[in-house]
């Protein structure tokens, strides 16, 4: 089952926020693995893998270990929300235990900007 996706309705295709909410800190080096996974998903979208004219840019991919968030901003162009659902499915695979690594505890994927607390 895919990681749950929550749409905040805040943001716009040219500056849409994505946030992966973690249940606990990522084990050593797992942020780099997650970052490569997100960048690979982005490349598929950039080259039209999710339809439309493709993704246009990705910015500020960062891990906040204190708040347990991995976040970034994208210009999705005219790509549909299906791309976020595909990312949620990919993240589900990432969080499963493998021979190469531990189970990663991901709570949800938020599409749209988080409200400031």
Jmol script that loads the backbone (N, CA, C; Angstrom):
load data "model"
ATOM      1  N   UNK A   1       0.844  -1.174   0.000  1.00  0.00           N
ATOM      2  CA  UNK A   1       0.000   0.000   0.000  1.00  0.00           C
ATOM      3  C   UNK A   1       0.895   1.245   0.000  1.00  0.00           C
ATOM      4  N   UNK A   2       0.519   2.222  -0.790  1.00  0.00           N
ATOM      5  CA  UNK A   2       1.312   3.441  -0.918  1.00  0.00           C
ATOM      6  C   UNK A   2       1.308   4.245   0.380  1.00  0.00           C
ATOM      7  N   UNK A   3       2.339   5.058   0.529  1.00  0.00           N
ATOM      8  CA  UNK A   3       2.394   6.008   1.641  1.00  0.00           C
ATOM      9  C   UNK A   3       1.195   6.944   1.487  1.00  0.00           C
ATOM     10  N   UNK A   4       0.463   7.246   2.562  1.00  0.00           N
ATOM     11  CA  UNK A   4      -0.689   8.159   2.448  1.00  0.00           C
ATOM     12  C   UNK A   4      -0.261   9.532   1.903  1.00  0.00           C
ATOM     13  N   UNK A   5      -1.106  10.090   1.043  1.00  0.00           N
ATOM     14  CA  UNK A   5      -0.853  11.415   0.462  1.00  0.00           C
ATOM     15  C   UNK A   5      -1.922  12.365   0.971  1.00  0.00           C
ATOM     16  N   UNK A   6      -1.479  13.520   1.463  1.00  0.00           N
ATOM     17  CA  UNK A   6      -2.413  14.561   1.907  1.00  0.00           C
ATOM     18  C   UNK A   6      -2.165  15.801   1.056  1.00  0.00           C
ATOM     19  N   UNK A   7      -3.215  16.288   0.428  1.00  0.00           N
ATOM     20  CA  UNK A   7      -3.144  17.503  -0.381  1.00  0.00           C
ATOM     21  C   UNK A   7      -3.658  18.666   0.459  1.00  0.00           C
ATOM     22  N   UNK A   8      -2.825  19.694   0.625  1.00  0.00           N
ATOM     23  CA  UNK A   8      -3.246  20.827   1.446  1.00  0.00           C
ATOM     24  C   UNK A   8      -4.040  21.847   0.653  1.00  0.00           C
ATOM     25  N   UNK A   9      -3.974  21.781  -0.666  1.00  0.00           N
ATOM     26  CA  UNK A   9      -4.669  22.767  -1.486  1.00  0.00           C
ATOM     27  C   UNK A   9      -3.933  24.087  -1.534  1.00  0.00           C
ATOM     28  N   UNK A  10      -2.772  24.147  -0.896  1.00  0.00           N
ATOM     29  CA  UNK A  10      -1.976  25.368  -0.846  1.00  0.00           C
ATOM     30  C   UNK A  10      -0.792  25.207  -1.784  1.00  0.00           C
ATOM     31  N   UNK A  11      -0.570  26.181  -2.602  1.00  0.00           N
ATOM     32  CA  UNK A  11       0.529  26.121  -3.547  1.00  0.00           C
ATOM     33  C   UNK A  11      -0.016  26.185  -4.959  1.00  0.00           C
ATOM     34  N   UNK A  12       0.878  26.141  -5.896  1.00  0.00           N
ATOM     35  CA  UNK A  12       0.515  26.230  -7.299  1.00  0.00           C
ATOM     36  C   UNK A  12       1.561  25.470  -8.081  1.00  0.00           C
ATOM     37  N   UNK A  13       1.262  25.035  -9.292  1.00  0.00           N
ATOM     38  CA  UNK A  13       2.192  24.175 -10.015  1.00  0.00           C
ATOM     39  C   UNK A  13       3.617  24.719 -10.131  1.00  0.00           C
ATOM     40  N   UNK A  14       3.772  26.044 -10.185  1.00  0.00           N
ATOM     41  CA  UNK A  14       5.111  26.602 -10.349  1.00  0.00           C
ATOM     42  C   UNK A  14       5.918  26.605  -9.051  1.00  0.00           C
ATOM     43  N   UNK A  15       5.275  26.423  -7.909  1.00  0.00           N
ATOM     44  CA  UNK A  15       5.977  26.439  -6.629  1.00  0.00           C
ATOM     45  C   UNK A  15       5.285  25.543  -5.628  1.00  0.00           C
ATOM     46  N   UNK A  16       5.122  24.295  -5.997  1.00  0.00           N
ATOM     47  CA  UNK A  16       4.398  23.353  -5.158  1.00  0.00           C
ATOM     48  C   UNK A  16       5.348  22.699  -4.161  1.00  0.00           C
ATOM     49  N   UNK A  17       4.951  22.693  -2.893  1.00  0.00           N
ATOM     50  CA  UNK A  17       5.771  22.072  -1.865  1.00  0.00           C
ATOM     51  C   UNK A  17       5.453  20.599  -1.706  1.00  0.00           C
ATOM     52  N   UNK A  18       6.492  19.813  -1.472  1.00  0.00           N
ATOM     53  CA  UNK A  18       6.357  18.389  -1.159  1.00  0.00           C
ATOM     54  C   UNK A  18       7.058  18.156   0.163  1.00  0.00           C
ATOM     55  N   UNK A  19       6.441  17.377   1.044  1.00  0.00           N
ATOM     56  CA  UNK A  19       7.046  17.065   2.334  1.00  0.00           C
ATOM     57  C   UNK A  19       6.796  15.605   2.666  1.00  0.00           C
ATOM     58  N   UNK A  20       7.868  14.885   2.944  1.00  0.00           N
ATOM     59  CA  UNK A  20       7.768  13.518   3.445  1.00  0.00           C
ATOM     60  C   UNK A  20       7.895  13.624   4.958  1.00  0.00           C
ATOM     61  N   UNK A  21       6.861  13.177   5.666  1.00  0.00           N
ATOM     62  CA  UNK A  21       6.851  13.223   7.124  1.00  0.00           C
ATOM     63  C   UNK A  21       7.336  11.860   7.639  1.00  0.00           C
ATOM     64  N   UNK A  22       8.374  11.907   8.464  1.00  0.00           N
ATOM     65  CA  UNK A  22       8.977  10.685   9.007  1.00  0.00           C
ATOM     66  C   UNK A  22       8.437  10.403  10.409  1.00  0.00           C
ATOM     67  N   UNK A  23       8.441   9.151  10.792  1.00  0.00           N
ATOM     68  CA  UNK A  23       8.053   8.789  12.156  1.00  0.00           C
ATOM     69  C   UNK A  23       9.244   8.773  13.097  1.00  0.00           C
ATOM     70  N   UNK A  24      10.438   8.654  12.551  1.00  0.00           N
ATOM     71  CA  UNK A  24      11.666   8.679  13.342  1.00  0.00           C
ATOM     72  C   UNK A  24      12.807   9.109  12.430  1.00  0.00           C
ATOM     73  N   UNK A  25      13.936   9.522  13.005  1.00  0.00           N
ATOM     74  CA  UNK A  25      15.053   9.970  12.159  1.00  0.00           C
ATOM     75  C   UNK A  25      15.494   8.881  11.182  1.00  0.00           C
ATOM     76  N   UNK A  26      15.969   9.321  10.033  1.00  0.00           N
ATOM     77  CA  UNK A  26      16.491   8.389   9.041  1.00  0.00           C
ATOM     78  C   UNK A  26      17.803   7.781   9.539  1.00  0.00           C
ATOM     79  N   UNK A  27      18.006   6.496   9.329  1.00  0.00           N
ATOM     80  CA  UNK A  27      19.296   5.887   9.670  1.00  0.00           C
ATOM     81  C   UNK A  27      20.409   6.526   8.828  1.00  0.00           C
ATOM     82  N   UNK A  28      21.641   6.350   9.266  1.00  0.00           N
ATOM     83  CA  UNK A  28      22.797   6.904   8.553  1.00  0.00           C
ATOM     84  C   UNK A  28      22.723   6.625   7.060  1.00  0.00           C
ATOM     85  N   UNK A  29      23.038   7.600   6.281  1.00  0.00           N
ATOM     86  CA  UNK A  29      23.120   7.580   4.819  1.00  0.00           C
ATOM     87  C   UNK A  29      21.784   7.394   4.108  1.00  0.00           C
ATOM     88  N   UNK A  30      20.703   7.165   4.830  1.00  0.00           N
ATOM     89  CA  UNK A  30      19.421   6.944   4.156  1.00  0.00           C
ATOM     90  C   UNK A  30      18.861   8.225   3.539  1.00  0.00           C
ATOM     91  N   UNK A  31      19.242   9.410   4.047  1.00  0.00           N
ATOM     92  CA  UNK A  31      18.777  10.622   3.372  1.00  0.00           C
ATOM     93  C   UNK A  31      19.339  10.679   1.961  1.00  0.00           C
ATOM     94  N   UNK A  32      20.606  10.324   1.787  1.00  0.00           N
ATOM     95  CA  UNK A  32      21.200  10.342   0.444  1.00  0.00           C
ATOM     96  C   UNK A  32      20.473   9.365  -0.473  1.00  0.00           C
ATOM     97  N   UNK A  33      20.095   8.198   0.052  1.00  0.00           N
ATOM     98  CA  UNK A  33      19.346   7.230  -0.755  1.00  0.00           C
ATOM     99  C   UNK A  33      17.962   7.773  -1.110  1.00  0.00           C
ATOM    100  N   UNK A  34      17.287   8.388  -0.144  1.00  0.00           N
ATOM    101  CA  UNK A  34      15.976   8.972  -0.397  1.00  0.00           C
ATOM    102  C   UNK A  34      16.084  10.132  -1.386  1.00  0.00           C
ATOM    103  N   UNK A  35      17.110  10.936  -1.231  1.00  0.00           N
ATOM    104  CA  UNK A  35      17.327  12.064  -2.139  1.00  0.00           C
ATOM    105  C   UNK A  35      17.513  11.570  -3.579  1.00  0.00           C
ATOM    106  N   UNK A  36      18.316  10.530  -3.767  1.00  0.00           N
ATOM    107  CA  UNK A  36      18.511   9.971  -5.111  1.00  0.00           C
ATOM    108  C   UNK A  36      17.198   9.428  -5.676  1.00  0.00           C
ATOM    109  N   UNK A  37      16.394   8.817  -4.822  1.00  0.00           N
ATOM    110  CA  UNK A  37      15.105   8.282  -5.249  1.00  0.00           C
ATOM    111  C   UNK A  37      14.179   9.408  -5.718  1.00  0.00           C
ATOM    112  N   UNK A  38      14.096  10.489  -4.945  1.00  0.00           N
ATOM    113  CA  UNK A  38      13.256  11.642  -5.313  1.00  0.00           C
ATOM    114  C   UNK A  38      13.780  12.278  -6.602  1.00  0.00           C
ATOM    115  N   UNK A  39      15.089  12.410  -6.719  1.00  0.00           N
ATOM    116  CA  UNK A  39      15.675  12.997  -7.933  1.00  0.00           C
ATOM    117  C   UNK A  39      15.419  12.110  -9.149  1.00  0.00           C
ATOM    118  N   UNK A  40      15.407  10.797  -8.962  1.00  0.00           N
ATOM    119  CA  UNK A  40      15.099   9.885 -10.073  1.00  0.00           C
ATOM    120  C   UNK A  40      13.641  10.030 -10.501  1.00  0.00           C
ATOM    121  N   UNK A  41      12.731  10.115  -9.519  1.00  0.00           N
ATOM    122  CA  UNK A  41      11.315  10.360  -9.815  1.00  0.00           C
ATOM    123  C   UNK A  41      11.168  11.673 -10.585  1.00  0.00           C
ATOM    124  N   UNK A  42      11.910  12.696 -10.153  1.00  0.00           N
ATOM    125  CA  UNK A  42      11.872  13.988 -10.830  1.00  0.00           C
ATOM    126  C   UNK A  42      12.329  13.850 -12.290  1.00  0.00           C
ATOM    127  N   UNK A  43      13.398  13.100 -12.519  1.00  0.00           N
ATOM    128  CA  UNK A  43      13.910  12.926 -13.884  1.00  0.00           C
ATOM    129  C   UNK A  43      12.871  12.272 -14.797  1.00  0.00           C
ATOM    130  N   UNK A  44      12.158  11.276 -14.268  1.00  0.00           N
ATOM    131  CA  UNK A  44      11.091  10.646 -15.054  1.00  0.00           C
ATOM    132  C   UNK A  44      10.060  11.693 -15.446  1.00  0.00           C
ATOM    133  N   UNK A  45       9.650  12.529 -14.489  1.00  0.00           N
ATOM    134  CA  UNK A  45       8.681  13.580 -14.776  1.00  0.00           C
ATOM    135  C   UNK A  45       9.228  14.658 -15.694  1.00  0.00           C
ATOM    136  N   UNK A  46      10.493  14.990 -15.552  1.00  0.00           N
ATOM    137  CA  UNK A  46      11.123  16.021 -16.393  1.00  0.00           C
ATOM    138  C   UNK A  46      11.068  15.618 -17.866  1.00  0.00           C
ATOM    139  N   UNK A  47      11.264  14.318 -18.118  1.00  0.00           N
ATOM    140  CA  UNK A  47      11.269  13.820 -19.497  1.00  0.00           C
ATOM    141  C   UNK A  47       9.899  13.336 -19.963  1.00  0.00           C
ATOM    142  N   UNK A  48       8.834  13.765 -19.283  1.00  0.00           N
ATOM    143  CA  UNK A  48       7.483  13.514 -19.758  1.00  0.00           C
ATOM    144  C   UNK A  48       6.849  12.217 -19.305  1.00  0.00           C
ATOM    145  N   UNK A  49       7.461  11.533 -18.361  1.00  0.00           N
ATOM    146  CA  UNK A  49       6.945  10.252 -17.910  1.00  0.00           C
ATOM    147  C   UNK A  49       5.585  10.305 -17.246  1.00  0.00           C
ATOM    148  N   UNK A  50       5.157  11.496 -16.823  1.00  0.00           N
ATOM    149  CA  UNK A  50       3.842  11.641 -16.203  1.00  0.00           C
ATOM    150  C   UNK A  50       2.915  12.495 -17.062  1.00  0.00           C
ATOM    151  N   UNK A  51       3.249  12.630 -18.337  1.00  0.00           N
ATOM    152  CA  UNK A  51       2.424  13.385 -19.275  1.00  0.00           C
ATOM    153  C   UNK A  51       2.738  14.868 -19.260  1.00  0.00           C
ATOM    154  N   UNK A  52       1.975  15.589 -20.031  1.00  0.00           N
ATOM    155  CA  UNK A  52       2.162  17.035 -20.125  1.00  0.00           C
ATOM    156  C   UNK A  52       3.522  17.393 -20.691  1.00  0.00           C
ATOM    157  N   UNK A  53       3.964  18.592 -20.372  1.00  0.00           N
ATOM    158  CA  UNK A  53       5.267  19.056 -20.860  1.00  0.00           C
ATOM    159  C   UNK A  53       6.391  18.657 -19.915  1.00  0.00           C
ATOM    160  N   UNK A  54       6.049  18.003 -18.824  1.00  0.00           N
ATOM    161  CA  UNK A  54       7.068  17.542 -17.881  1.00  0.00           C
ATOM    162  C   UNK A  54       7.323  18.530 -16.752  1.00  0.00           C
ATOM    163  N   UNK A  55       8.005  18.029 -15.729  1.00  0.00           N
ATOM    164  CA  UNK A  55       8.432  18.885 -14.619  1.00  0.00           C
ATOM    165  C   UNK A  55       9.423  19.910 -15.153  1.00  0.00           C
ATOM    166  N   UNK A  56       9.483  21.068 -14.494  1.00  0.00           N
ATOM    167  CA  UNK A  56      10.397  22.119 -14.941  1.00  0.00           C
ATOM    168  C   UNK A  56      11.580  22.324 -14.016  1.00  0.00           C
ATOM    169  N   UNK A  57      11.384  22.183 -12.701  1.00  0.00           N
ATOM    170  CA  UNK A  57      12.518  22.389 -11.783  1.00  0.00           C
ATOM    171  C   UNK A  57      12.201  21.786 -10.417  1.00  0.00           C
ATOM    172  N   UNK A  58      13.274  21.521  -9.680  1.00  0.00           N
ATOM    173  CA  UNK A  58      13.173  21.064  -8.294  1.00  0.00           C
ATOM    174  C   UNK A  58      14.182  21.885  -7.495  1.00  0.00           C
ATOM    175  N   UNK A  59      13.763  22.332  -6.298  1.00  0.00           N
ATOM    176  CA  UNK A  59      14.627  23.201  -5.496  1.00  0.00           C
ATOM    177  C   UNK A  59      14.561  22.808  -4.026  1.00  0.00           C
ATOM    178  N   UNK A  60      15.634  23.085  -3.346  1.00  0.00           N
ATOM    179  CA  UNK A  60      15.692  23.035  -1.879  1.00  0.00           C
ATOM    180  C   UNK A  60      15.324  21.677  -1.279  1.00  0.00           C
ATOM    181  N   UNK A  61      15.818  20.602  -1.860  1.00  0.00           N
ATOM    182  CA  UNK A  61      15.589  19.272  -1.303  1.00  0.00           C
ATOM    183  C   UNK A  61      16.434  19.138  -0.045  1.00  0.00           C
ATOM    184  N   UNK A  62      15.757  19.046   1.115  1.00  0.00           N
ATOM    185  CA  UNK A  62      16.459  19.139   2.387  1.00  0.00           C
ATOM    186  C   UNK A  62      15.842  18.205   3.414  1.00  0.00           C
ATOM    187  N   UNK A  63      16.659  17.806   4.371  1.00  0.00           N
ATOM    188  CA  UNK A  63      16.228  16.943   5.477  1.00  0.00           C
ATOM    189  C   UNK A  63      16.345  17.719   6.776  1.00  0.00           C
ATOM    190  N   UNK A  64      15.224  17.883   7.475  1.00  0.00           N
ATOM    191  CA  UNK A  64      15.195  18.532   8.776  1.00  0.00           C
ATOM    192  C   UNK A  64      15.085  17.427   9.821  1.00  0.00           C
ATOM    193  N   UNK A  65      16.218  17.048  10.380  1.00  0.00           N
ATOM    194  CA  UNK A  65      16.259  15.932  11.322  1.00  0.00           C
ATOM    195  C   UNK A  65      15.488  16.234  12.602  1.00  0.00           C
ATOM    196  N   UNK A  66      15.458  17.505  13.012  1.00  0.00           N
ATOM    197  CA  UNK A  66      14.733  17.867  14.235  1.00  0.00           C
ATOM    198  C   UNK A  66      13.224  17.716  14.086  1.00  0.00           C
ATOM    199  N   UNK A  67      12.694  18.158  12.942  1.00  0.00           N
ATOM    200  CA  UNK A  67      11.246  18.077  12.708  1.00  0.00           C
ATOM    201  C   UNK A  67      10.826  16.814  11.966  1.00  0.00           C
ATOM    202  N   UNK A  68      11.799  15.983  11.589  1.00  0.00           N
ATOM    203  CA  UNK A  68      11.540  14.720  10.892  1.00  0.00           C
ATOM    204  C   UNK A  68      10.810  14.945   9.566  1.00  0.00           C
ATOM    205  N   UNK A  69      11.338  15.883   8.778  1.00  0.00           N
ATOM    206  CA  UNK A  69      10.742  16.231   7.491  1.00  0.00           C
ATOM    207  C   UNK A  69      11.798  16.217   6.385  1.00  0.00           C
ATOM    208  N   UNK A  70      11.430  15.687   5.241  1.00  0.00           N
ATOM    209  CA  UNK A  70      12.209  15.836   4.015  1.00  0.00           C
ATOM    210  C   UNK A  70      11.330  16.659   3.096  1.00  0.00           C
ATOM    211  N   UNK A  71      11.818  17.801   2.650  1.00  0.00           N
ATOM    212  CA  UNK A  71      10.955  18.699   1.876  1.00  0.00           C
ATOM    213  C   UNK A  71      11.685  19.277   0.683  1.00  0.00           C
ATOM    214  N   UNK A  72      10.895  19.705  -0.290  1.00  0.00           N
ATOM    215  CA  UNK A  72      11.414  20.353  -1.481  1.00  0.00           C
ATOM    216  C   UNK A  72      10.278  21.098  -2.164  1.00  0.00           C
ATOM    217  N   UNK A  73      10.639  21.946  -3.114  1.00  0.00           N
ATOM    218  CA  UNK A  73       9.680  22.714  -3.900  1.00  0.00           C
ATOM    219  C   UNK A  73       9.926  22.397  -5.363  1.00  0.00           C
ATOM    220  N   UNK A  74       8.839  22.319  -6.120  1.00  0.00           N
ATOM    221  CA  UNK A  74       8.951  22.001  -7.546  1.00  0.00           C
ATOM    222  C   UNK A  74       8.065  22.888  -8.395  1.00  0.00           C
ATOM    223  N   UNK A  75       8.483  23.017  -9.634  1.00  0.00           N
ATOM    224  CA  UNK A  75       7.610  23.523 -10.686  1.00  0.00           C
ATOM    225  C   UNK A  75       7.190  22.283 -11.469  1.00  0.00           C
ATOM    226  N   UNK A  76       5.929  21.875 -11.303  1.00  0.00           N
ATOM    227  CA  UNK A  76       5.443  20.655 -11.938  1.00  0.00           C
ATOM    228  C   UNK A  76       4.956  20.859 -13.361  1.00  0.00           C
ATOM    229  N   UNK A  77       5.023  22.086 -13.863  1.00  0.00           N
ATOM    230  CA  UNK A  77       4.504  22.313 -15.202  1.00  0.00           C
ATOM    231  C   UNK A  77       3.029  21.956 -15.250  1.00  0.00           C
ATOM    232  N   UNK A  78       2.620  21.222 -16.275  1.00  0.00           N
ATOM    233  CA  UNK A  78       1.215  20.835 -16.399  1.00  0.00           C
ATOM    234  C   UNK A  78       1.004  19.344 -16.118  1.00  0.00           C
ATOM    235  N   UNK A  79       1.906  18.768 -15.325  1.00  0.00           N
ATOM    236  CA  UNK A  79       1.816  17.353 -14.972  1.00  0.00           C
ATOM    237  C   UNK A  79       0.675  17.143 -13.978  1.00  0.00           C
ATOM    238  N   UNK A  80      -0.029  16.039 -14.102  1.00  0.00           N
ATOM    239  CA  UNK A  80      -1.181  15.770 -13.237  1.00  0.00           C
ATOM    240  C   UNK A  80      -0.753  15.301 -11.849  1.00  0.00           C
ATOM    241  N   UNK A  81      -1.731  15.268 -10.944  1.00  0.00           N
ATOM    242  CA  UNK A  81      -1.490  14.799  -9.577  1.00  0.00           C
ATOM    243  C   UNK A  81      -1.091  13.334  -9.539  1.00  0.00           C
ATOM    244  N   UNK A  82      -1.299  12.619 -10.625  1.00  0.00           N
ATOM    245  CA  UNK A  82      -0.904  11.216 -10.691  1.00  0.00           C
ATOM    246  C   UNK A  82       0.571  11.054 -10.328  1.00  0.00           C
ATOM    247  N   UNK A  83       1.388  12.038 -10.655  1.00  0.00           N
ATOM    248  CA  UNK A  83       2.816  11.961 -10.350  1.00  0.00           C
ATOM    249  C   UNK A  83       3.045  11.838  -8.845  1.00  0.00           C
ATOM    250  N   UNK A  84       2.268  12.546  -8.036  1.00  0.00           N
ATOM    251  CA  UNK A  84       2.402  12.449  -6.580  1.00  0.00           C
ATOM    252  C   UNK A  84       1.990  11.065  -6.092  1.00  0.00           C
ATOM    253  N   UNK A  85       0.987  10.489  -6.711  1.00  0.00           N
ATOM    254  CA  UNK A  85       0.548   9.143  -6.334  1.00  0.00           C
ATOM    255  C   UNK A  85       1.626   8.115  -6.673  1.00  0.00           C
ATOM    256  N   UNK A  86       2.283   8.299  -7.795  1.00  0.00           N
ATOM    257  CA  UNK A  86       3.397   7.407  -8.160  1.00  0.00           C
ATOM    258  C   UNK A  86       4.520   7.552  -7.143  1.00  0.00           C
ATOM    259  N   UNK A  87       4.833   8.781  -6.755  1.00  0.00           N
ATOM    260  CA  UNK A  87       5.869   8.993  -5.739  1.00  0.00           C
ATOM    261  C   UNK A  87       5.488   8.289  -4.436  1.00  0.00           C
ATOM    262  N   UNK A  88       4.232   8.356  -4.042  1.00  0.00           N
ATOM    263  CA  UNK A  88       3.790   7.686  -2.812  1.00  0.00           C
ATOM    264  C   UNK A  88       4.003   6.177  -2.900  1.00  0.00           C
ATOM    265  N   UNK A  89       3.764   5.603  -4.058  1.00  0.00           N
ATOM    266  CA  UNK A  89       3.995   4.171  -4.250  1.00  0.00           C
ATOM    267  C   UNK A  89       5.481   3.843  -4.176  1.00  0.00           C
ATOM    268  N   UNK A  90       6.303   4.688  -4.785  1.00  0.00           N
ATOM    269  CA  UNK A  90       7.751   4.500  -4.735  1.00  0.00           C
ATOM    270  C   UNK A  90       8.253   4.611  -3.295  1.00  0.00           C
ATOM    271  N   UNK A  91       7.742   5.589  -2.555  1.00  0.00           N
ATOM    272  CA  UNK A  91       8.135   5.760  -1.155  1.00  0.00           C
ATOM    273  C   UNK A  91       7.758   4.544  -0.319  1.00  0.00           C
ATOM    274  N   UNK A  92       6.641   3.907  -0.670  1.00  0.00           N
ATOM    275  CA  UNK A  92       6.261   2.691   0.041  1.00  0.00           C
ATOM    276  C   UNK A  92       7.324   1.611  -0.154  1.00  0.00           C
ATOM    277  N   UNK A  93       7.841   1.489  -1.351  1.00  0.00           N
ATOM    278  CA  UNK A  93       8.927   0.540  -1.592  1.00  0.00           C
ATOM    279  C   UNK A  93      10.181   0.908  -0.818  1.00  0.00           C
ATOM    280  N   UNK A  94      10.451   2.189  -0.713  1.00  0.00           N
ATOM    281  CA  UNK A  94      11.632   2.665   0.014  1.00  0.00           C
ATOM    282  C   UNK A  94      11.551   2.334   1.496  1.00  0.00           C
ATOM    283  N   UNK A  95      10.353   2.382   2.051  1.00  0.00           N
ATOM    284  CA  UNK A  95      10.223   2.170   3.488  1.00  0.00           C
ATOM    285  C   UNK A  95      10.224   0.693   3.882  1.00  0.00           C
ATOM    286  N   UNK A  96      10.197  -0.204   2.919  1.00  0.00           N
ATOM    287  CA  UNK A  96      10.195  -1.633   3.221  1.00  0.00           C
ATOM    288  C   UNK A  96      11.609  -2.108   3.551  1.00  0.00           C
ATOM    289  N   UNK A  97      11.738  -3.073   4.455  1.00  0.00           N
ATOM    290  CA  UNK A  97      13.072  -3.593   4.773  1.00  0.00           C
ATOM    291  C   UNK A  97      13.656  -4.341   3.577  1.00  0.00           C
ATOM    292  N   UNK A  98      14.960  -4.201   3.406  1.00  0.00           N
ATOM    293  CA  UNK A  98      15.667  -4.909   2.335  1.00  0.00           C
ATOM    294  C   UNK A  98      16.921  -5.540   2.913  1.00  0.00           C
ATOM    295  N   UNK A  99      17.563  -6.360   2.111  1.00  0.00           N
ATOM    296  CA  UNK A  99      18.846  -6.937   2.521  1.00  0.00           C
ATOM    297  C   UNK A  99      19.860  -5.822   2.736  1.00  0.00           C
ATOM    298  N   UNK A 100      19.754  -4.774   1.915  1.00  0.00           N
ATOM    299  CA  UNK A 100      20.731  -3.688   1.957  1.00  0.00           C
ATOM    300  C   UNK A 100      20.476  -2.663   3.047  1.00  0.00           C
ATOM    301  N   UNK A 101      19.277  -2.657   3.639  1.00  0.00           N
ATOM    302  CA  UNK A 101      19.027  -1.594   4.593  1.00  0.00           C
ATOM    303  C   UNK A 101      17.855  -1.864   5.508  1.00  0.00           C
ATOM    304  N   UNK A 102      17.673  -0.977   6.471  1.00  0.00           N
ATOM    305  CA  UNK A 102      16.628  -1.131   7.483  1.00  0.00           C
ATOM    306  C   UNK A 102      15.266  -0.664   6.982  1.00  0.00           C
ATOM    307  N   UNK A 103      14.247  -0.924   7.768  1.00  0.00           N
ATOM    308  CA  UNK A 103      12.919  -0.387   7.510  1.00  0.00           C
ATOM    309  C   UNK A 103      12.951   1.113   7.795  1.00  0.00           C
ATOM    310  N   UNK A 104      12.389   1.889   6.892  1.00  0.00           N
ATOM    311  CA  UNK A 104      12.317   3.343   7.046  1.00  0.00           C
ATOM    312  C   UNK A 104      10.876   3.679   7.419  1.00  0.00           C
ATOM    313  N   UNK A 105      10.692   4.454   8.470  1.00  0.00           N
ATOM    314  CA  UNK A 105       9.340   4.753   8.944  1.00  0.00           C
ATOM    315  C   UNK A 105       8.871   6.105   8.407  1.00  0.00           C
ATOM    316  N   UNK A 106       8.035   6.035   7.368  1.00  0.00           N
ATOM    317  CA  UNK A 106       7.457   7.218   6.738  1.00  0.00           C
ATOM    318  C   UNK A 106       5.988   7.307   7.129  1.00  0.00           C
ATOM    319  N   UNK A 107       5.559   8.484   7.549  1.00  0.00           N
ATOM    320  CA  UNK A 107       4.174   8.671   7.983  1.00  0.00           C
ATOM    321  C   UNK A 107       3.261   9.052   6.826  1.00  0.00           C
ATOM    322  N   UNK A 108       3.661  10.089   6.056  1.00  0.00           N
ATOM    323  CA  UNK A 108       2.826  10.551   4.953  1.00  0.00           C
ATOM    324  C   UNK A 108       3.618  11.444   4.015  1.00  0.00           C
ATOM    325  N   UNK A 109       3.039  11.652   2.843  1.00  0.00           N
ATOM    326  CA  UNK A 109       3.545  12.608   1.864  1.00  0.00           C
ATOM    327  C   UNK A 109       2.536  13.741   1.805  1.00  0.00           C
ATOM    328  N   UNK A 110       3.012  14.961   2.048  1.00  0.00           N
ATOM    329  CA  UNK A 110       2.143  16.136   1.963  1.00  0.00           C
ATOM    330  C   UNK A 110       2.475  16.875   0.675  1.00  0.00           C
ATOM    331  N   UNK A 111       1.443  17.158  -0.113  1.00  0.00           N
ATOM    332  CA  UNK A 111       1.606  17.912  -1.355  1.00  0.00           C
ATOM    333  C   UNK A 111       0.926  19.252  -1.146  1.00  0.00           C
ATOM    334  N   UNK A 112       1.713  20.299  -1.164  1.00  0.00           N
ATOM    335  CA  UNK A 112       1.259  21.647  -0.830  1.00  0.00           C
ATOM    336  C   UNK A 112       2.124  22.132   0.310  1.00  0.00           C
ATOM    337  N   UNK A 113       2.082  23.379   0.605  1.00  0.00           N
ATOM    338  CA  UNK A 113       2.967  23.923   1.629  1.00  0.00           C
ATOM    339  C   UNK A 113       2.416  23.699   3.020  1.00  0.00           C
ATOM    340  N   UNK A 114       3.308  23.423   3.977  1.00  0.00           N
ATOM    341  CA  UNK A 114       2.923  23.251   5.361  1.00  0.00           C
ATOM    342  C   UNK A 114       2.605  24.607   5.974  1.00  0.00           C
ATOM    343  N   UNK A 115       1.611  24.652   6.809  1.00  0.00           N
ATOM    344  CA  UNK A 115       1.291  25.889   7.531  1.00  0.00           C
ATOM    345  C   UNK A 115       2.362  26.132   8.587  1.00  0.00           C
ATOM    346  N   UNK A 116       2.753  27.368   8.733  1.00  0.00           N
ATOM    347  CA  UNK A 116       3.725  27.721   9.770  1.00  0.00           C
ATOM    348  C   UNK A 116       3.062  27.588  11.133  1.00  0.00           C
ATOM    349  N   UNK A 117       3.774  26.990  12.065  1.00  0.00           N
ATOM    350  CA  UNK A 117       3.221  26.815  13.402  1.00  0.00           C
ATOM    351  C   UNK A 117       3.747  27.863  14.337  1.00  0.00           C
TER     352      UNK A 117
END
end "model"
wireframe off; spacefill off
backbone 0.3
color backbone group
